[in-house]
Amino acid sequence: MTAIQISEMQNYHNHVRWHPLVHFVITPILLVNLVWAAICVSIEFDWFRVQYLMLSLGVVLTSLAARLQALRAQDRVIRLEERLRYREVLAPELLKRTVELRTGQIIALRFASDTELPGLIERTLNGEFASAKEIKAAIKNWRADYLRV
């Protein structure tokens, strides 16, 4: 556990991370502003209103790009952390096969405990899971990640 007081142990059903400021304040404000700008242009066409609409769209896209870039950087760090973990936990034969794992699979497998990891990697490499969601649902001993962005 971290220094932050965790009220509930993380598991498959509650592992999604919501950032209230981003998800419930900034994003709705930007989307309402974009819709309002579009309505204003449709009610009365004016180049100033079009300019405001374009600016509103640009701000929404900038916010989305910033979020996606942060997640991509975090995914790269997770991939590195997990590759280091694999060296400690997996048998050499299975370790060699992990290069076949896609990034999304590695990210999903990070929630598996050390004892459960080898079996889940085998199942993943054998094509038993169609998605990262299925991998996460198959984990029985959840290894929490409270630092996800």
N, C-alpha and C positions, 0 to 999 in steps of 0.2 A: 504494500500500500504506500501511497505517497503521503506527503505532509498534509495534503488536502483531506478533509474528512469525507470518506466515501460512505454514503448512506445505504447503498445497496450493492452487493457484489455484481460485477459485470458478467453478463452471459449473452447468449445469442439473441435473446429477445429485447435486451436493453443496451446493446453495444453501440448503437448509432449515436454519434456525438452531435448535439445541437448547440450552437452558439447563439444565445438569445439576442444579443446585439445585432448579429449578422442576419440570422434567419427570421427574427420576429420584429425587428425595427428597421434596419437599413434597407434590406431587400424589399419589404412591402412599401416603404416610402418611395424608393426609386421606381418601383413598378406603378404605383398610383400616379406618380409624377409623369411617367411615360404615357400612361393611358390618358391622363388629363391633357397632355400636350397633343396627342393624336386627336382627341375630341375637339380641342380648340381649332386645329387645322381643318377638321371636317366641317365644323360649324361655319367658320369664316376663313377662307383661304387668304393668307397673308404671308409674305416671305419672312417676316420676323417670326411668325408662329412656326413656320417650317424650320427656321434656324433653331428655335427653341426645341422643337421635336427632335431634330438631329442631335443637338446637345444632350437631350435627355436620353436618347438611345445610346449615345457614346458613353455616358456615365454608367448606364446599366451594363453595357458590354465591358467597360473597364472594371467594374466591380466583379463581374463574372470571371474575367480573365485573371484577376488577382487571386480569386479563390481557387481557380483551377491550377494556377501556377504553384500556389502553396501546397496543394494536395499532391501535385506531381513531384515536387521536391521531397515531400514527406514519403511518398511511395518509394522513391529512390533510396532514402535512408532506411526504410523498412526492409527493402530488398537486400541491402548491404548487411544490416543487422541479422537477418535471417540466414544469409549465406554463412556468416561467421558462426551462428548457432548450429547450423547443419554440420559444420566441421567437428563440433564438440559432441553432438548427439547421434549422428548417423554412422552406420557401418560404411566402410570405404566403397563397397559396390553400389550402395544406394546413393551415397554422396556424389558419385560420378554421374548418376542418372538425373540428378536435380537440375542440371543445365537445361533439361527439357521442360521444366516448369515455366509457365508464363508468369509475368509479374502479378497479375490478378490472383493467380493461384497461390503464389508465395505470400501475398498480402493476406489472403484468407487463412492460410495455414498458420500464420503467426499466432493465432489464438489457441492453437493446440498445445497441450502440455508436452513436456519433453518425452514422457513415456508413450504418449499417443501419437506423436509426430511421425515416427517411421512408418507405422501402419497406414496413416492417412496419406502420406506421400506416395506409398506404393499404390494405394487405391486411386489416387489422383493420376498418377502416371499410367495406370491401367485403363484410364478413361471412365471410371465409375461415376464421376461427377461432371455434370454438364455446365455448372456455373460455380462461381465463388460462393454464392448463397448456399448451394448444396453442400459445399465443403464445410462451411461454418455450421450448418445445421447438423452435420455428422459428428461434430466435436462433442465429446462427453465431458472431458475435464478442461474447462475453459481457462485460458491464460489471459488475464485482463490486459487491456491497453488503455490506460486512462489519459495518455498524453496525445491522443489523436487530435489533429487540427480540425 
